[in-house]
Structure formats: structure tokens, C-alpha cells
Amino acid sequence: MPPSAPRTRPNVVEPPTQDRLIADALIADIVEWRIAPGAWLREREVAQRFGVSHAPVREAFRHVARVGFIQIVPWRGAHVIDLDAHAAIEVFELWKALFGVICRMAAQAFNPADGQELLKRIEAFKTIVRETPDTLAHLAVSNSIGSFIAHRSGAPMASELLDRVALFARWQHHVLRVDYLESIKPRPGIRSAELYEAVCHHIVRGEADAADRAARELLAFLQKHFEPALDQFLAERKAEPAKRRRPPRA
């Protein structure tokens, strides 16, 4: 008799562990600045928040530290990283490079249905930009378009790296305060939509080199407005009382 075929295990999705759920919640809070840059986290307080022992909190801290959002200090807890001008520019340079690669590969991978969906999304983005001055809302929509391009690009490694860099970019975007954005004339969302439309048309037409260049130009435009806002934020932080940065007692 021929050997029987090996039994295959069904694709069972394991539920996230307690420490991973805590880590994901902490990362979300940090990215959205519900936990401020430079803030301290205490094991005891986090354990009380989630109703768990200290062990899963320690594991959660290690995971968030591996992602890069906190630094663990023995006997003190952990503190959220603070904004740094050099690191912020590094994030932008990585973001430009990775998004350029993604758009280049998308131009080679998109099928007609993908192209139609992309053009529909960019038209919706242009409508939102015309109808509201909320630049943070514009960023959220543009990020969703970038995610669509990435996940249709056939470049899983670059997409995974881009997701991680974009997470830090989202965290940094909170220095773009409403009063600063409203002071920019003409509104940056209008030009951003024009640049993004160029990116999308190059992708749909299969123009890989042009898509790469246009993607980098789009993010360079955002970087041009981000850097003065970051400088202003860091100057204000420098003037704050030093006691804010003191670690909590053990």
C-alpha cells in the first residue's frame, strides 16, 4: 500500500497572549500621544490598569522596547523615547527610500483592477482636501492610500519595513499642531494631493522610475513642513522645567 498522505494541521490562528495585548495597547497609546514622549511607565501602574500580574507587563515592556518606543531602566520602569531632531530626519529618509521602492514595485505589479481602485481612492482624497482644512485628517487618508499601494505592490519585505517606519512617522506627526498648520498658506493639503495624484498615475501607467521619484518628492514636501514644526516643539520642550524628566522613585 502507498504511504498515506501526511495530515495537515488546519490554519489555526492563536489568540494573542496577555503580554502582546498589553504591548499593542501601549504602542497605540504612545503613537497617539495618549502617553507623551519622555513619559515614565511603571510596572505596578500598568499591571493595575490591565488587571494582571507584573510578569506579563515585563514581557510587554520588552516587546515595546524591541519595537523602539521605550527604554527600560532597571528598578525604575521604562520611559517613552523622546523626540530627537536627528532621529526624526532619519525616519523621514527611511520613509522616502522605502516608499519609493514600494511605488516602483507597485508600478510593475498593479493589475487594471488595482489601478482603478487606486485612482478612486486618490479622487476621494482630493475631495477631502478640498472640503476640510484638517491636515491631520488628510494625513490619515493619505496613509491609508500608502497602505493600499504597499499591500498590492508584491513587495512583502519592503512593506513590512515601511509599516514599522510609518508607525514612527505617525508618532512624530503630532508636532504638526493645528495652529502651525493653519498658518501655512496655501494649505499644504492641496499640494500634497497634487503630488500624490502624480504618484498614483505613474503607478497605474507602469512607470516605475517616475513612480519612485514622485513618491520621494511627496514625502520630501511633507518633510519641508515638518522640520520647522519639530524645531519649534523641541525649543518649547527645552524651556520646560527639568523636573518633568526626573525618573519616578522605585
Secondary structure, 3 states (H helix, E strand, C coil): CCCCCCCCCCCCCCCCCHHHHHHHHHHHHHHCCCCCCCCEECHHHHHHHHCCCHHHHHHHHHHHHHHCCEEEECCCEEEECCCCHHHHHHHHHHHHHHHHHHHHHHHHHCCHHHHHHHHHHHHHHHHHHHHCCCHHHHHHHHHHHHHHHHHCCCCHHHHHHHHHHHHHHHHHHHHCCHHHHHCCCCCHHHHHHHHHHHHHHHHHCCCHHHHHHHHHHHHHHHHHHHHHHHHHHHHHHHCCCHHHHCCCCC
